[in-house]
């Protein structure tokens, strides 16, 4: 997830037109503690003559707070196995859209010796809850081993700096390939096949997995994506349009203008804008955002566990109807029940700049970031 220059590049490419996309291949340079902007998938395979370099030895997998779906694993225990390391955090839209492929590879190549390990390194405080991660793993059908990397020990050992990130490790314990962000699924699978072949695995199917992604896991509509991820905590927010600006860390009654510019947002009601989250102090507060994308999501959660927060969304002042996301109905009604990413809008073509509003009928909601697809 996370806004950066590559998401902006994708938005510019979308504006130029889908024809140009076929000729574009982005490089990956990622800022720390921000997830990788998604990349347009590129059909890029490996030939029989391709030789993958040895990048380095797999770092230690020590320092996890807990392991799910497996006892703790060490690099030494994994010698002799081909390993795919998947850095993720469960509210990240970019990781969510890669999850169907990682699941499919784990299932398809398990018999040939592939071990997939998820390293869950949290971005937001609520993602440090092992209970929340366990629930997310169940919801997204992640049954391979997961290291809970709450202190970033494994993240730092790998010198990683993005979500999602994949590291491909051969049977001798060497990292032979890596990929940041979305896309390049064909190349990733060909790397897995090559490393399994080098390890002596037999009967490796050379076809590629067929993924039927649904809901939030559906690939972004890159040609129409012109809105970047937007944090609403004061540490990383931008384009805030309520008069008087943000007052960090203190309760304030905000007002939203009747219309905001594209990719700008505003608050209405009594809110406290914190470092990571913006919290509604009283009922009937809202957020307005003008966006251009097929999908719109909001990472949010109830301030108190077990205390749901009702909300309603409008698009250009009207209920979303057929454009509602999976977490709201056609009239725009929904409920925040747990901290996670909520899909609020999924439109069909044609797309245009649209003004989105969400009104919370109860106080206490914590909001973190808007993401798009």
N, C-alpha and C positions, 0 to 999 in steps of 0.2 A: 504494500500500500504505500503511500507517501508521495507527496507532490515534489517533483524535481524537474530538471530541464528536459528529461526524456519524455515525461508525460506531456510537457508543453510542446516538444517536438512532434509527438504523436498527434496532438491537437492541430498543429499547423499542417501536418501532412494530410489530415482529414479534410481540412479546408481546401487544400489544393485539389484533392480528388483521389478516388480509389485507384485510378490508373497508376499514379506515382508510387503508391504503396508497394507495388510489385517489385520496384527497383530499389527500395530503401532497406538498409540493414544498419541497425543502430549499434554503437559500442556501449559499454557499461562502465560508468564511473559513478560511484554511489557515495552519498554523504553518510556519516555515521549516524546511528540510531534512527534511520529513516528507511522504510521499506522500499524495495525497488519499484520504480514505475514499470508498468507492464509493457512488454514489447510485442509488436505485431508478429505473429508466428511466421517463421521463415522455413521453407522447405530446404533443409540442408542436411544431407546424409553423409555417411562415411563410405569411402571406397575400400576395396580390399587392400589397397596400397597405403592407406592412411596409417600413420604411426602416431599414437598418442604419446606426448611427452610425459615424463615423470615430473610433476610440479613440486611435490614434497612428500614427506612421510605423513601419514594420518596423525593428527595431534591427539593427545589424551582425551578421553571422554569422561574425565573425572570432574567432580564439583557439582553434579546435579543434585537438586534438592530431593528428588524422588524419581523413580522410573515407573512408568505405566506399561501394562501389557507384557512386561518382561522383567526378570531380575536385572540388576545393573550389568552393563556390558563394558568390556575394556577393549582397547585396540589390539592387545595381545590375543584375546579370545577370538577376535574376528579374522586373524590370519588364516589364509586358505579360503576365505569367502570374498566374493565381490560385494561391496557395500555401497549403498546410496544414502548419503546424509542429506536430510531435508530440513533446513532451518525455516521455522514457521512461527506465527503467532495467530491465534484463532480468529481475531476480528479483522484480519488483513484481507482486503478484497483481492489483492494480487495473489496471495497464497491460495485463497479459496478457489480461484479460477484454475490453478495448477493441480489442485487436489485430485480431480478425477484421473489425471494421467499417472500421478504417483501411486494411487491405489491400484490402478490397472497394471502397472509394471510390477508392483509387489506381488500381485496375484499370479500374473502370467509367468514370471521368472523364478518364483519361489522354489519350484522343483529343481531348477538348474543351479541353485545355490545363491541367488541374490538375497541379501538382507537389506531391508530398508529401515532406517532409523530416523525418526522425527526428533529434532531438537527444538523444543518449544521455548523460545526466548521471548519474554513478554515485552510489549511496547507500553501498555497502560497498566496501572496498578491492579485493576481487577483481573488482569490476565496472569497475575502471580498466584491466584487462588487455584490450588490443585483440584478442588471440587469443580470449579468452572472449566478447567482444561479437560478433566475427565468427562464432563457432560458434553463439551464440544467434540471430543474425540468420538464419543458414541454417536452424536448427531451426524457427524461427517464420515462415519464408518472407517475410522482410523484404527485398525487393529494390529498394526506393527508396533515395535517398541518405541516408546517416547521417553526422552530424557527431559525432565523439568529443569530448565536452565535459568532459574530465577535470578541468579547472581551474575549471569553472563560469563561464567567460567569457560564453558565450551565455546561460546561465541568468540571470546578473546583468544582462546587457544587456536582457533581457525583463522583469526584476524578477519572475521566476517563483518560485513557492514550493510546487510540488506535482508529484507524479507520479500519474497522467498529467495532462498539460495540453495543450490544443489551442488554437492561434491561427490564425485565418482571415484571410488577407491578400488584398486585391483586386489588380487588375492595375496600379493606380497605386502600389502599395507601401504601402498603408495597412492596419493591423490593423482589421478591422470587427467581429470577434466573437471571444470566447474561451470556453472551458469547462474547468473543473477536475473531475477525477474521472470516474467512469463515468456512463452514462445519457445521456438526451436525444439519442439517436442520430438520431431522425427530424428534430429541429430542426437538428442539425449537418449532415445531408445536404441539407436545404432551404437552409441558408446557402450550401453549396457550389454548389448549382444556381443560386441567385440571383446569386452573384458571377460565375459563368461566364456567365450571361445578360447581366449588366452589361458584361462584357468582350467581348461580341459573339459568343460561341460559338453554334453552330447545332446543331440536332438533339440537344438535351439531354433525355435520358430523364427523365420526371417521376416514374417509379415509384421505390420505395426498394429498396435492396439487401436480399436475403434471405440471412441469415447462418446457416450450419450449424456452430455452435461445438461443439468437441469437447475432451475432456480438461480441462486446466486453464483453457481459454478459455471454458468454459461459465459463464453468468451465475450469480451467487450466488443461493442460496435465501434471499432477504431476510426472508421471514416466519418463518424458523426460525434466523436467525443471531443468536446471543446471546453470542458470544465475540469480543473485540476482538483486533486484532493485538498480539502480545506480543513485545517484544525480550528477548533473554537476555543481552546485554552490560550491564555495570553502569551505563553512561551513561543508559540509558532504560528499564531493566527495572522491573517492579512486580509485586506479588502473589507474592513469592518465599516458599516455605513450608518449606524445609529448616531444621531447628533451628540456631540460631546466626546465621542470615542469611548474606548475601553477604560474603565477604572479597575485596575488589577486587584483582585483579592478582597474587594469590599462590596457589600450589597448596594445595588443601585437600581432605580426604576428607569428602564430604557424605553425608547420609542423607536418604531420602525418607520422610515419614510414610505410614502404610498408606492413608490417604485424604486428599485435598486438597479444598479448597472450589472451587466453580465459578470458573473463570478464574484459578485459582492454579496455580503450578507448583513443582517441586522437583527437586533433583539427587540422584543416588546415585553413589558412586564418587569417584575422584580427578580433580578438575576445577580449571581456572584460569578464573575469571570475568574476562574482559578488558573493555575499554571498548566494543568493538563485538561481539566474539565470546566465547563460552564454549567452552573447548577441553578435550577429554578427554585426560588425561595418561597413562592406562593402560587396558588393555582391561577390558571388563565394567563400564562405567559407564552410567548411564541417566538419563532425564528422564521425569517424570510430569507430566501436565497434565489437569485436568478441564475439559471443554469442552461447548458446546452449539451444533452446526452440522452441516450436511450434509457439508462438506469440511473436512479438516485438512491443512495443509501445514507444512513446516519448511524454511527456507532454511539450507543447510549445504554443507560441502565438505570434502574431505580436506585434512589439514594439509600434506601434501607431494604435489606433482603426480605422478600416476602411481602413487600408493599407495592403493588402494581400501580402504574401511572397510565391513565387513559389519555389518548391524543386523537386529533383529527388532522388530516392533511388536505390541502387544496392546491390546485394547479391552475394558474391564471384566474383565481377567485372561485373556481368551481370544483366539485368533487371529482376525483380522478377517473371514475367510471372504469372503462376497459384498460386504462393506463395505470391502474393500481398495482403496487408491488405485492409480493407474497405475504408481507406482514401487515397489510391493510385490506379492507374490503372496498367495494366499488364506491361507497360513500365516503371513503377516506378514514374510517374508524380503525383504530388499533390500540394495543396495550403493550407497554413496556413491562416485561416480567422478569428479565434477567439481563445482565450486561453482555452485549454482543452487537454485531452489526445487523441492522434492520433494513430490509429492502422496502422502500416506500413508493417508488415509481418505477414502472417498466412500460415504456411507450412503444408504439409501432410507428413506422414512417407515415408521413414525412415528419422530420424533426425541426424544431425551431427554438429560439430563446424562449424559455418559459419561466414564469415567476411561481416559485414554490413557497407555500406557507405551512408550517406545522404549529398547531395550537395545543398546548398541554392543559388538560382539564383538571389535573391534580398537580400539586407541588412536589418537589423532591427529585425530579429527574436530573440525571447527570449526562451531559452531552459532550462528545469528544471530537468527532471528525465527520465531515461529509466525504463520501467517495462516489465515484461515477463509473459507468460502464457503457 
